[in-house]
Amino acid sequence: MLSSRAQRGISQFHDSAVSGIRKILIVLAAFVVAMRLSFAADDAAIIDGRNYSFMIAAPPGWQLTSTRQLQAAFYPDASTFDRSPVIMYVRSANKDDLHVKTIEDLNRLDLLGIQEQHLKAESKKVGSAQLSDGSEIPIYSFSGGGYFELVGYADQPKNITVFVLSSETEKDLKASEKSFRALVASYLFISENVTTPKQ
């Protein structure tokens, strides 16, 4: 019969081995998807931050960029991000920081933020979109806030990934919906086990 010390040692070795295998699998998955995205689009990136890491790729006809406020932003080839009447971006919302637990909570919070400047702004669920792993996420429309927008929310353990298509006109919004769905379909969540240096 093994001593309690030996049993603890085996348990610690097992936990360490499992942790190591999990890290290797995450790296391999990231590599495989990176290779797939490299064939699908010239503009693809791994985006990470506190408690999240994911892959995203620009749809055909769109360019990937970043700004001080946005890690992943997109604009049509024929324009620039600052001047385009229609843009897309992806951001990560930390559940604890925003005191939300669900997609519905975050959607309400987003709407309240817009209504601080535009009282008549409204949002409603208008359908769903598919991620790269085949799962579906809800899509909401936003209107009355100065822009026409479609917003998708992907629920993750500690964060919610937010996909936004924002347009100055409803016509451009509808014309860009296919590209928005392609953007969402390129998304792959990699891991929540990401830490950032303390400021």
NORPEPE-V837293 format. One record per helix or strand of 2 or more residues. SS is the DSSP state (H for helix, E for strand). FROM is the first residue (numbers start at 1). LEN is the number of residues. Records with the same first field share a line. If there is no record, write none. Layout:
# NORPEPE-V837293
SS->FROM-LEN ; FROM-LEN
This chain:
# NORPEPE-V837293
H->4-37 ; 95-4 ; 103-13 ; 170-6 ; 177-9
E->44-6 ; 52-6 ; 62-4 ; 72-5 ; 86-9 ; 122-9 ; 136-8 ; 148-8 ; 159-9 ; 188-4
